[in-house]
């Protein structure tokens, strides 16, 4: 088991809403730094009222680069909810999505956002 730590930046671009506007769509890119030196590209679907802190989202992204010196790519699946002031986020490496030196990778990612907006990750993984 390995643990990779670092930061990432994300750029989100609103897309065309789905299902008559009931579902929001966003395309996004991420730049990972640290033990994971990679670029992520993904799609997020969301519903609810994020401005009121009551919402949920799902997302899939592909991540390509180097993880602890091993080159390749894999996919991350994300699930998040916000309710009554608290958030629940779950990130998991999609089974079977690893390629090249990351073939067979499994694991989960913990995301924290600091008060200054810095996004930090901790990826607990096995190849």
N, C-alpha and C positions, 0 to 999 in steps of 0.2 A: 504494500500500500504506500502511495506517495501523497504528499500534501503540497500543493502549489499555492503560493500567495502572491498578491499584487494588486494593481489597480486597473481600472478601465474607464474609458470615456465612451459615451453613447450619443449618437445623433439620431433623433427620431423625426420621421417625415410623415405627416398625416396622409393617408390614402383615401380612396373612395369608400364611404361607409357601406356596410353589408346589411342585407335583410331590411330594406326600406329605412335605413338609418338607425336601426336598433342596436347594431354592432359597429363599433368603431374599428378602423383598421389603421395600422401604422407599420411602415417599413423602417428598419433601423440598421445602423452599422455600429460596430464596437471596435475599439482598439485596446487590446489587452497588453499590459506591461507587467514585468516581473518574471516569475517562474513560467508563466504562460505568455509567450510573445507571439501574438496572433491577431487576426482580424475576424470578426464575426459579422454575418449578414443574416437578417431574419425578418419575420413577419409576426406582428402581434395583433390579436383580436381582443376587444374589450367591451364591457357592458356595465351599466350602472351609472352612478353619478360621482365621478372622481373628484370634482370640486367640493362635494359634500363629504368626501372620505368614505363613500359607500360604493364599491366597485369590485370588479374581478377581471382578470385577463388570462389568456393562454398565449404562448409564443413558441415558435420553433426557430432555431438559428443554426447555421453551419459555422464552425470555427476552424480556421486553417492557419497553421503556423508551426511553432515549436513549443513543446511541453517538456521542460527539464531536459532539453537537448534532443528530444525525439521529434522528428518532423512528421507531419501528417494532418489529418482533419477528422472531425467528429461532429455530431449534432448535440445541441442542448435543448431540452424540453423544459418549459417554464410554466408555472401555475401560481397565480397570486390573487389574494383577496384583501380588501380593506373594509373594516367594519367597526363602527363605534370607536374610532381612534387607534385601532391596532391593525397591523398588517401581518399577513401570513404569506411567505414566499417559499416556493419549492422549486429547485432546479435539479435536473437529473440528466446525466449523459444518456442519450438514446441507445439502448442495446443494439449491437450490430452496425452502428454508424461509423466506427473507427476505420481508418485506412492508413496505408503505408506503415510507418513505425508505431502508429497508434491503433493498429488493428486489435480488436478485442477489448478496447478500453471500456471501463465501467466507472461509475462514481456519481457523486453529488457535489453541488456547488452551493456555498453559503455566501450570500451577498449582504454587505452592510453599507449604509450610506451615512457618511459623517455629517456633522452640522454644517460644514463648509461645502457640502455637495460632492465630496470625493467618494467615488464608488470603489469599494474594496471587495475582493473575492478571496475565498479559500476553497480550493478544489481538492476534495478528497477522492483519489482515484487509484485504479489498478489497471495495468496493461498486461 
